[in-house]
Amino acid sequence: MGTLAYFCNKMGIGNYHIIDLHYINAVQQYLLGSLLGMEKVRTYSSRQRDSENDFAGVCVLPHFTIFDKPDGYFDLVVNEDSI
């Protein structure tokens, strides 16, 4: 529920993306916003304002946005708790 993103942010890893189901994203956004501050959390609706590439925080995005990213966009992909 966002704890990996939290600890990565605390270690200085920026531009972290969480791509998940909508209802899970709502919980992750709340948790990360409470722990890191909402200025460090970008959501699907707020991502249109600024470029994601220069954002040093956590982007919480719905599952269908994975298809918007070009090949090679992510340096590392982690899959947790799915079948």
Sequence and secondary structure as in RCSB ss.txt:
>XXXX:A:sequence
MGTLAYFCNKMGIGNYHIIDLHYINAVQQYLLGSLLGMEKVRTYSSRQRDSENDFAGVCVLPHFTIFDKPDGYFD
LVVNEDSI
>XXXX:A:secstr
  HHHHHHHHTT  SEEEEE HHHHHHHHHHHHHHH GGGEEETTTTTTS STT  SEEEEEGGGGGGS TT  S
     S  
